[in-house]
Amino acid sequence: MDHTLITSVEVTKRPVVLCLSASVLPLAEKIGQAIDGDVHGLAGRCCAAQHQFEHTMSHISALYVAGRPVVGLCAVAILIRAIAPHLGHKQSDPPVLAIAEDGSSIIPLMGLHHGGTALSTAIYKAIGGK
């Protein structure tokens, strides 16, 4: 598999599924396929992900500022702390969702007016309604 280290954010608006550990990569890939998203893995911890990043907070911030929908298989607090300095108006915020590592919970945080609800629904159906 060809791995790409992410040093800047693409200009497309494809969703990004963040994977912070190897144990959740299968779920991240399943979600990525369901929502036509890219899976980004933390370098050194999720090495089999197609795209790699090194700094979690700055990577999430950059994705959010670029308007990319972010689906994090991680704690809600990580996502909140990364995007908080960049919060604007609900009319312009891209979707940000947190998903429990076992797939048991999907928590839409931002961007419900811009596809967050549809992303949540698609993910819910893809992971078997856990």
C-alpha positions as CSV (number, residue, x, y, z in Angstrom):
1,M,0.0,0.0,0.0
2,D,1.3,3.4,-0.9
3,H,1.3,5.8,2.1
4,T,1.2,9.5,1.8
5,L,2.3,11.8,4.6
6,I,-0.2,14.7,4.9
7,T,1.7,18.0,5.1
8,S,-1.1,20.2,3.9
9,V,-4.9,19.8,3.5
10,E,-6.3,19.1,0.1
11,V,-8.8,21.6,-1.3
12,T,-11.6,19.1,-1.9
13,K,-14.4,18.7,0.5
14,R,-14.3,14.9,0.9
15,P,-14.8,13.8,4.4
16,V,-11.9,12.6,6.4
17,V,-12.1,9.7,8.9
18,L,-9.4,10.1,11.6
19,C,-7.9,7.0,13.0
20,L,-5.6,7.4,16.0
21,S,-4.9,3.7,16.7
22,A,-4.4,0.6,14.6
23,S,-7.2,-1.2,16.5
24,V,-9.9,1.1,14.9
25,L,-8.5,1.1,11.4
26,P,-11.0,-1.6,10.1
27,L,-13.9,0.5,11.4
28,A,-12.4,3.7,9.9
29,E,-12.0,2.0,6.5
30,K,-15.6,0.8,6.6
31,I,-16.8,4.3,7.4
32,G,-14.6,5.8,4.8
33,Q,-16.0,3.5,2.1
34,A,-19.6,4.3,3.2
35,I,-19.2,8.1,3.0
36,D,-16.6,8.2,0.2
37,G,-14.1,9.6,2.6
38,D,-10.4,9.5,3.1
39,V,-8.9,7.7,6.0
40,H,-6.1,9.6,7.8
41,G,-4.0,7.7,10.4
42,L,-1.7,9.0,13.1
43,A,1.8,8.2,12.0
44,G,3.5,5.6,14.2
45,R,0.2,4.4,15.6
46,C,-2.1,3.8,12.5
47,C,0.6,3.0,10.0
48,A,-1.6,1.0,7.6
49,A,-3.9,4.0,6.8
50,Q,-3.6,5.3,3.3
51,H,-2.8,8.9,4.5
52,Q,-0.6,9.7,7.5
53,F,-0.4,12.7,9.7
54,E,2.0,13.5,12.6
55,H,0.3,16.2,14.7
56,T,-3.2,15.4,15.7
57,M,-4.4,18.8,16.9
58,S,-2.9,20.8,14.0
59,H,-4.1,18.3,11.5
60,I,-7.7,18.4,12.7
61,S,-7.6,22.2,12.9
62,A,-6.3,22.4,9.3
63,L,-9.0,20.0,8.0
64,Y,-11.7,22.1,9.8
65,V,-10.4,25.4,8.5
66,A,-10.3,24.0,5.0
67,G,-14.0,23.0,5.3
68,R,-13.4,19.3,5.2
69,P,-16.0,17.2,7.1
70,V,-14.2,15.5,10.0
71,V,-15.2,12.1,11.4
72,G,-13.0,11.3,14.4
73,L,-12.8,7.8,15.9
74,C,-11.6,9.4,19.1
75,A,-12.7,11.2,22.2
76,V,-15.0,14.2,21.7
77,A,-12.6,16.4,23.7
78,I,-9.8,16.0,21.1
79,L,-12.1,17.3,18.4
80,I,-13.5,20.1,20.4
81,R,-10.1,21.4,21.5
82,A,-8.8,21.3,18.0
83,I,-11.7,23.2,16.4
84,A,-12.6,25.6,19.2
85,P,-10.3,28.4,18.1
86,H,-11.8,28.3,14.6
87,L,-15.6,28.1,15.4
88,G,-17.6,30.5,13.2
89,H,-21.2,30.5,12.5
90,K,-23.5,27.5,12.1
91,Q,-24.1,28.6,8.5
92,S,-20.4,28.0,7.6
93,D,-19.2,25.2,10.0
94,P,-18.3,21.9,8.3
95,P,-19.5,18.7,9.8
96,V,-17.6,17.3,12.7
97,L,-18.6,14.0,14.2
98,A,-17.1,11.9,17.0
99,I,-17.5,8.1,17.0
100,A,-16.7,5.8,19.8
101,E,-13.9,3.5,19.0
102,D,-16.3,0.5,19.3
103,G,-18.9,2.2,17.0
104,S,-21.4,2.3,19.8
105,S,-22.0,6.0,19.6
106,I,-22.1,8.7,16.9
107,I,-22.0,12.2,18.2
108,P,-22.5,15.1,15.7
109,L,-20.8,18.1,17.0
110,M,-20.9,20.7,14.3
111,G,-22.2,21.2,10.8
112,L,-25.6,19.7,11.1
113,H,-26.8,22.3,8.5
114,H,-24.1,21.2,6.1
115,G,-24.4,17.5,5.9
116,G,-23.7,16.4,9.4
117,T,-27.0,14.7,9.8
118,A,-26.7,12.8,6.5
119,L,-23.1,11.7,7.4
120,S,-24.3,10.4,10.8
121,T,-27.1,8.5,9.1
122,A,-24.9,7.0,6.5
123,I,-22.3,5.9,9.1
124,Y,-25.0,4.5,11.3
125,K,-26.3,2.3,8.5
126,A,-22.8,1.3,7.4
127,I,-21.7,0.1,10.8
128,G,-24.9,-2.0,11.4
129,G,-26.8,0.5,13.6
130,K,-24.6,-0.1,16.6
